[in-house]
Amino acid sequence: MIQKKTLHILNGMGMYKYFKKAHFLESELMIPFNEAMCYGNTCDDIFSDEFTEIRAKVHHITPAQYAEITLNPLQPLFYEDFNRIVLWFDDDMFCQINLLTILAWLDRTNFKDAIELQIVGDNFQSVGCFTLKPKGYYALYKQVLIHKKIPQDVHPGSLKKGIELYLNYLNKESELMLYIQKHQNVPAKELVLVLIENFKDYGLGDTQYLEIIESFRKKVFDMEE
């Protein structure tokens, strides 16, 4: 029997470090996807030079820094052959849009084998498992991240929910933006901590929240002038 060559893709360095420290999957090849695809612009050609330029601007770093942080850990995915891929992602918006990006790339590169998706909860333990085929996820990526259109059928449910939150969260009537509007007098860094605690479904970090708050407050200030 031919042994399957397996790659585990983890959503970010936090999970990667936790798994390493816990000696979980220690005999397996693990790589982190260090991104926040739910925030900022992107393009059709995933992981291309154009993609790198765009995403580097989003993160306020150089393309070389982006390559070091995000692309270099993904080299096994780009250049080695695997017949088993396992994805480890939380069920929040942040992680699910990252998941969609990886699935889209696998679809576009014609990965034919089934993909195992492990949805993780607190302390990164698995709370659900799905078997997916990548076909169709590249079209979904373009529909959602490029054209900002709501798709009809999305599987699994965590991805459906993540997409719905993604397409709505920066609208001025979203629960998140209404909360930020209501708390304009709270210091930004203090408000960030409150948002992280109260809006766990979004999974955003302090960097994204700080930019959202500052952008909103600048618009308000400009309107008042």
N, C-alpha and C positions, 0 to 999 in steps of 0.2 A: 504494500500500500504506500502510495506517495504521500510524504508528509507535507501538510499545508504550510506555506510560508505566511506568517501572520504579522500584520502591522496594527498597532493600537494608536489611534489618534485621540489626543486628550485636549479638552478645551482649556488651554492656558497653562502657565507655569505653576500656578497654585496647585492644581490637580497633579501635575507632573511631580512636583516636589513632595506632595503628600504621599503619592504612590511609592516614590523612591524611599521615603523615610519609613513607610510601613512595609517595605519589601514586597509590595503587591505587584504581581506580574514581573517580578525581578528577572526572570529568565526570558522575558518577552521583549520585543523591540517596541518602545514607546516614544512618541514624539508629541510635543505640544503645538497647538495652533494659537499663536499669540496675536490675537486680533480683537477688534470691537466693531464688527461689520454692520451692526445696527446703528452706528453713528458715522455720519459723513458720507461723501460721495464715493462711487465706485464706477466700474466700466464692465463691458461685456467680456473682455479678454482677461479672465481671472489669472492672477499671478504673472501677468506680462509686465513689460517695462512701463507701459501706460498705467496699469493697475498700481504698480509700485510708486510711481510719481504721484498719483492721486491720493493713495492711502498715506504716503509719507507726509503730504501736506495736511491731511486730516489730523495726523498725530503730532504735527509740528516738529518733524525730524527730517533728516536728509534721506534720500533714496538708499544710500549706503547703510545708514543706520537701520532703516526699515528691513533691508535685506538681511542684516545681521540678526535682528530681533525676530522677524517673522518667517522669512524665506529659508534661511539656513537650516533651522530645525526641521523643515519639511523636505529636505533633500532626499531622504529615502523614499518618500511618496513620489517625488518627481522622477527619480532615476532607477529605482529598483522595482522588480516585479513581485507582486504579492497576489496570492489567490484567496486570502482571507484578510479582510479589513474590519476592525472593530472600532466603533466610534463611541467615545465616552463624553457625554454632554449633559449639563444641567437642563432643567425644563423651563428656565426663564427666557425672556425675550433675547437678551444678550447672547446667550449660548445657542439658542435655536437659530438665530440668523447666521451665526458662525457655522453651525451645522449645515444649513442650507448652502452656504458657500462651498464647503467641502464636497457635499453631495453633487452640486452643480459641476465642480471641476472633475469629479469622477465620471459623471455622465458625459461631459464634453470630451474626455480622453478615452471614452468607450470601455470603461471598466465593466466587464460582463458578469462577474460573479456577484452573488448576494452579499450584502453588507449587514453586519450585526450592529445594531444601535443599542447601547446601554444608557438609559436615562438615570442620572445619579441625583441623589438628594443630599441632605446634610451629611458632612464628613465623607462625601463622595461615594457613598455606598449605592449600589444599584437598586433602583426602585421600579424598574420596568425594562423589558427587553423586546426589541422588534427586529424583524428581518426585512430589509429593504432592497429593492433593485434601483440602481441610480438613474435609470432611464426616465426622463421627464423632469428631472430636478434642475437642469440647466435652463430650460424654458421657464420654469417656475422662478428661478433666481432672477432672470431678466424681467419677468413680469412684475415681480415684487420690488427688487432693489434698483432697477433701472427705470421702469415705467410707473412704479408706485401704484399698481393696480391690484385690487383684491381678487385673489383666485377663487375658483369655485370649490374644487375638491383637493384637500390637502391631507396627507397622511405622513406621520402619525398625528394624533391630536395635539401633542405638545408643540409641534411645528405650526399647526394651524393657529393655535392661540398666540404663539410668538409672532407670527406674521401679522395677525390682527392688532396686537399691541404696537408693533413696529410701524405700521402704516398710520397709526393714530396718535402716538405719544407726543409728537411735537406740534400737533394742532392746538390752537389756543383754547379750545373747549375740552381738551382731554383732562382727565382727573389730575394728572401730573402737572400740567401747565396751570390749571386753575389753583392748585395748591401753592405753586410758586408765586402766582399772582397775589394770592391771599396773604402771603407771608413776605411781602416786599421789604419790610423793615427788619427782618431777621438777618443778621450777618451771614454772608454767603457760605462761609466754611461751616458755620453752625447748622445752616439749613441743609447742607449736603449730608451731614450725619443723620438728620431727621428723614430725608428722602431715602437714603440707603435702608434705613430701618422700616419705613412705612410703605415702600413700593418695591418689595422683594421680587414681584413677578417680572419686573423690568430687568433686574440684574445689572443695572448700570453701576459704574464705579465713581469714585470721587472726581476723577478727571472729567468724565462726561458731564456729570451733574454741575460741576463748577462752570463749565463752558455754557451749558444751557441756561443757568441762572444769570450769568454775566451777559449773555446775548439778549435775554429777555429784558433785563434791567436797562441795558443800553438802548433798546428800542423804546422803552417807556420814557427814558430820559430825552431821547431825540424828539419824541412826539410832544413832550412838554415844553421844549425850547421854542 
